[in-house]
Amino acid sequence: MQSLQPDPAARYRNVLEALWRIMRTEGLWRPMRGLNVTATGAGPAHALYFACYEKLKKTLSDIIHPGGNSHIANGAAGCVATLLHDAAMNPAEVVKQRMQMYNSPYHRVTDCVRAVWQNEGAGAFYRSYTTQLAMNVPFQAIHFMTYEFLQEHFNPQRRYNPSSHVLSGACAGAVAAAATTPLDVCKTLLNTQESLALNSNFTGHITGMASAFRTVYQVGGVTAYFRGVQARVIYQIPSTAIAWSVYEFFKYLITKRQEEWRAGK
């Protein structure tokens, strides 16, 4: 849906129509294309992400607001954690999006990686890194600040509370996703180097956020910056709800076992 000049057979009016037509014309499992490379990148990326966030949140909160919760510390910790997360995730994101494009020539992850490496060089895997950071730094700042703010209201004692983690995570993801959709559209263009969009403007590769913003505007105007916003919000609501609830569950479980182990010594 974020494609600037899609093939006539890949023009969709809404999320449900897109999903139905993709499954009907391209196969039942087509919406799952790129799952394996996403899962491979997500493991180390999220390990770095949450470890960095927890450490920095505590350190900065002790400096800014000793003994309490600081929204500035939460936002700053989220921003720094994003640098590590995106460094691990960006190559996987490039491969995933190229495999997901309509009529993609790649059927396997290895085929895509080999083609990108040979034709565009190693730098192609990080071509959208600055745009990814420009999108994810504000996204994660909004995301973490909203999550911690909602936790103060729904779970002020900060105990393990699955319903509050799910609700806070879902709301935080929706707000952050909607606010950063224009940057996500530009990131998609940088990752895919969409041929029809390139042909309509100039030859060569689009590099840098400024170039991507300019191309998106030239091809589709202001409304092009919000293509796929509905799908992005619908995707982020369960994504962040699941991520936070699973993370908080294992954090509670591991902490509880550590306390029991210390008590038994």
Salt bridges, closest charged atoms under 4 A:
GLU17 OE2 - ARG13 NH2 3.47
GLU17 OE2 - ARG21 NH1 3.39
GLU26 OE1 - ARG30 NE 3.00
GLU54 OE1 - LYS57 NZ 3.93
GLU54 OE2 - LYS251 NZ 3.00
ASP62 OD2 - LYS58 NZ 3.37
ASP86 OD1 - HIS85 ND1 2.85
GLU93 OE2 - LYS96 NZ 3.38
GLU93 OE2 - LYS187 NZ 2.84
ASP111 OD2 - ARG108 NE 3.42
ASP111 OD1 - ARG114 NH1 3.46
GLU120 OE2 - ARG98 NH1 2.66
GLU120 OE1 - ARG127 NH1 2.88
GLU148 OE2 - LYS57 NZ 3.22
GLU148 OE1 - ARG158 NH1 2.71
GLU152 OE1 - HIS71 NE2 3.73
ASP184 OD1 - LYS187 NZ 3.20
ASP184 OD2 - ARG232 NH1 3.56
